[in-house]
């Protein structure tokens, strides 16, 4: 199974927001997340991943299909911290979570979202640590 990380472009923020609903649902049993009157879960940091330096959201794809996401933030010491991580149930227990670090800035073209997303490689030191 080919696994890749694909930087989430702002034009695909709505796709990430949809996946965050599944993520919050999965954790609602553990963390007590409540539904809004509209039947959705709130995630108040989504916009920060598109406006703040040091935050990065990536889709996880498996054989070109959307399989989840990872959201990281750069710490003061330069290390990356995984803030959120989600793999859709269909892809769990298939090695999708065992991504090698640093794949987000690979320059790989994948078809996990429509339209296909092309990643522009980042300068050294600016990708996942």
C-alpha positions in Angstrom: 0.0 0.0 0.0 1.5 3.4 -1.0 1.1 5.9 1.8 1.8 9.6 1.4 1.2 12.8 3.3 -0.2 15.7 1.2 -0.1 19.3 2.5 -3.7 20.5 2.9 -4.1 23.6 0.6 -6.6 26.2 1.9 -8.9 25.4 -0.9 -9.3 21.9 0.6 -9.9 23.1 4.2 -13.5 22.0 3.9 -12.3 18.4 3.4 -10.2 18.6 6.5 -13.1 20.1 8.4 -15.2 17.0 7.3 -12.5 14.6 8.5 -12.3 16.5 11.8 -16.0 15.6 12.4 -15.1 11.8 12.3 -12.1 12.5 14.5 -14.1 14.3 17.1 -16.8 11.7 16.9 -14.2 8.9 17.6 -12.9 10.8 20.6 -16.3 12.0 21.9 -16.5 8.8 24.1 -13.1 9.4 25.7 -13.1 13.2 25.9 -16.8 14.0 26.3 -17.1 16.1 23.1 -20.7 17.3 22.7 -22.6 17.8 19.5 -23.7 21.4 18.7 -27.5 22.0 18.0 -26.6 21.6 14.3 -25.3 18.0 14.9 -21.6 18.8 14.4 -18.5 18.9 16.6 -16.5 22.1 17.1 -12.8 22.2 16.4 -11.7 25.8 17.2 -8.1 25.6 15.8 -8.8 24.7 12.2 -8.2 28.2 10.8 -4.9 28.4 12.7 -3.5 25.7 10.4 -3.9 28.1 7.4 -2.9 31.3 9.1 -0.1 30.6 11.6 3.5 29.8 10.6 4.6 26.6 12.3 1.3 24.8 12.0 0.9 22.2 9.2 -2.0 20.0 8.2 -1.5 17.1 5.8 -3.9 14.5 4.3 -2.9 10.9 4.6 -3.5 9.0 1.4 -3.4 5.2 0.9 -2.9 4.2 -2.7 -4.1 7.6 -3.8 -7.3 7.5 -1.7 -8.0 9.9 1.2 -7.3 7.9 4.4 -7.0 10.5 7.2 -4.9 13.5 8.3 -2.2 14.7 10.6 -1.9 18.1 12.1 1.4 19.3 13.6 2.8 22.4 15.2 6.4 23.5 15.6 7.5 23.9 19.2 9.9 26.5 20.6 12.8 24.1 20.3 12.1 23.5 16.6 10.7 20.0 17.1 7.3 19.1 15.6 4.5 18.0 17.8 1.6 16.0 16.5 -1.5 17.9 17.7 -4.1 15.7 15.9 -3.8 12.4 14.0 -6.7 10.5 12.4 -6.9 7.4 10.2 -10.3 6.4 8.8 -11.5 3.1 10.2 -11.3 1.4 6.8 -7.5 2.0 6.8 -6.7 1.2 10.4 -4.6 -1.9 11.0 -3.2 -1.7 7.5 0.1 0.2 8.3 -1.3 3.6 7.3 -0.2 5.1 10.7 3.4 3.9 10.2 4.4 6.7 7.9 8.1 7.6 7.8 8.7 11.1 9.1 9.3 13.9 6.6 7.0 12.7 3.8 4.8 15.8 3.9 7.3 17.8 1.8 8.1 15.0 -0.7 6.9 16.7 -3.8 4.8 13.7 -4.6 1.7 14.1 -6.8 -1.3 12.2 -5.4 -5.0 11.9 -6.1 -6.3 11.8 -2.6 -8.6 14.8 -3.1 -10.3 16.2 -6.1 -8.6 17.8 -7.9 -5.2 16.2 -7.5 -2.8 18.2 -5.3 0.8 18.8 -6.1 3.1 19.5 -3.2 5.8 22.0 -3.7 8.9 20.9 -1.8 9.8 23.2 1.1 13.2 24.5 2.0 15.3 22.2 4.2 14.3 22.3 7.9 10.8 23.6 7.2 9.0 20.2 6.9 8.2 17.6 9.5 11.0 16.7 11.8 
